């Protein structure tokens, strides 16, 4: 049972890291923070 919990925690960690990488990629893609915010909001509203 402990292994299942560790796998679940690992999946959560990997998911959080991937979200952070996606946010960083979006921030680097746009000229300013306002454009990046609009893009993130648009993705959330899909």
N, C-alpha and C positions, 0 to 999 in steps of 0.2 A: 504494500500500500504506500509506503514511503516513496518508492520509485515513481509511482503515479503522480504524487504531489510534486516531486522534483521536476518531472517532465512538464507538468502544468505550469510551474513557476518559470521554467526555462522558456516555454512558449510565450508566456506573458512578457518576459524580458526581451525576447527576440522581436515580438510585436511592437513593443514600446521603442526599441532601437530603430526598427524600420519606419515607424511613424516619424521619429525625430529626423531620420535621413531624408524622408520625403519633404518634411517642412523645410529643412535646410536647402534642398534642391529647389523648392519653390522660391525661397528667399533669394537665392542666387540668380534665379531666372528673370526676376523683375527689377525694374529700375529703382523702385522705391518701396517702402513698407506698405503704403496704401494699396498699391497694385497687388502686392502679395496677399494682403488681407482679403481683398476682393476675390482673388482666385481661391483662397482657402474656403471662404464663405460659400462660393459657388460650388465647390466640391462637396461641402457638407450638406448643401441643399438639393443635391441630386436625388 
